[in-house]
Amino acid sequence: MKIMVVGGGGREHAIIKALKKSPKAEVIYALPGNGGIANDAVCVDIKATDIEAITDFAVKNKIDFAVVAPDDPLVLGAVDALEERGVKCFGPDKKAAIIEGSKVFSKNLMKKYSIPTAAFETFDSEESALVYLETCPLPTVVKADGLALGKGVIIASTRQEARDAVKTIMRDKKFGASGDRIVIEEFLTGPEVSVLAFTDSKTVVPMVSSMDHKRALDGDRGLNTGGMGTVAPNPFYTADAAERCMKEIFLPTLDAMNAEGRPFKGCLYFGLMITPSGPKVIEYNCRFGDPETQVVLPLLMSDLLEIMLAVREERLSEIRVEFSDQHACCVVVASKGYPEKYDKGFEITIPESVRDHVYVAGAALKEDKLVSSGGRVLGVTRTAPTLKDAITSAYSDASAIAFENAYMRKDIGKRALEAKEQN
């Protein structure tokens, strides 16, 4: 089969490496891909958001199956456009992708169908939001309604911080039109868990749970990023929590989307918090998480392409989806200064011995040399029988990679190890 993967980050690299294992995969195209993905797929310089060009390429090149991975093209309706031209796709259509495209929609969905989440209010004017902030409980969480590269969430400890957050999002338009509306919600406490799930709108199959590390600096300090590393499985996601999530969150979410006439087919990401009163939804994503995908897919033992085909054809219940019982750790190597200002264009040296464990995110080919081109440059993932060994191996490999201005957190997985030792 001729396969096309839309996107060009570490997540897409992980998806492509997993798809390559399928005997049905003949050639894989990446649109646009990146300098590292070029080792595993044919990269085509078409932006992930250029829906018309993507669709024309798929038709012209007789693509058998397309995987639309990032949030932007999904929310813009890439799957709809491709399917209309006869290209089979993995990913939700535009009506279903709104579950991530609008936090106002998703919060109202949870409220309507009694899916556990933080208490909240929504606002479409700065003035009304500021009035609400004068009396709301603190700390509080201010969220831009639309897509914001995983950075449109501000936790405010004081009323002034909350006011500043509203002004940053709604007046200064830090996240553009995504901040035209906002959600202000209750601050929840407890360990966070990410669960990606395959679903064909009838059946839901959760993947291995994971723990992301969003903050830029060690000790979970600094600014929010797209993710500085992950481990899987997440030790806080116990068998009891998994059972409750299936009954109280996963299946009710599928049922809610079906009832709204928005059946979801693809990968549904559940961002959860295990609060003292039970699991609650922090957010939904309409696609594979990044960098969660980089620790989850290396543990997948089944054929990813077969799973994706079953999702598209609504026969997920007919196949077995199996994961290894090993542990995985992904360490992100970023450009120093990320997520704010950083320099790029530095040559990257990756030893051949670690290349198989590297997922490239922000790198380009310049005169046949791989150079840094983004904030999160690459991720290194290792699997092992124990979490400790997976972490040690991932850091060993990450330390062998060199480029000027490289930066990584030194404590990915530390909290997970401490939790395992306490159990």
Number of C-alpha atoms within 10 A of each C-alpha: 15 16 26 27 27 26 25 26 26 30 24 29 29 27 21 24 18 18 22 19 13 15 11 14 15 11 14 22 22 27 26 22 32 28 22 26 26 18 10 16 22 17 21 17 12 17 16 24 21 13 20 12 13 23 22 14 16 22 14 9 11 14 20 16 24 25 22 26 26 24 24 19 22 28 24 19 18 26 26 18 18 23 14 11 13 15 18 19 27 25 31 31 26 20 19 23 29 23 25 24 25 21 24 22 16 20 25 16 17 18 15 10 15 14 21 19 20 20 12 17 15 20 18 14 14 17 12 11 23 17 11 13 18 12 9 13 14 16 16 21 20 24 24 29 27 23 21 20 11 14 17 20 18 21 17 18 14 14 18 12 15 24 18 16 22 28 18 15 26 25 15 12 15 15 19 15 15 21 25 18 22 27 23 25 23 18 18 19 10 15 18 22 23 27 26 25 20 24 29 27 23 17 19 21 18 19 22 24 23 27 28 24 27 20 19 24 18 14 14 14 10 12 14 20 19 21 20 26 30 31 32 28 26 25 21 20 24 13 9 9 13 17 13 14 24 15 11 17 24 26 16 17 25 21 18 20 19 15 11 11 11 20 20 28 27 28 26 30 23 26 19 23 23 20 13 10 8 14 23 22 22 19 18 24 23 27 25 26 26 22 30 29 23 32 31 29 22 21 23 17 14 18 18 19 23 17 21 25 17 19 27 20 14 16 16 23 15 10 12 13 18 13 15 15 15 15 25 31 33 34 32 30 27 26 27 19 14 18 19 10 10 14 15 20 16 19 18 18 13 16 12 7 9 17 14 12 19 25 27 29 31 25 29 25 16 12 7 8 14 20 23 29 21 20 25 27 26 27 29 28 30 28 23 18 12 13 24 17 16 23 26 15 20 26 23 14 20 23 14 12 18 15 20 15 15 20 20 22 19 13 16 26 26 14 15 22 17 11 13 12 9 7 7
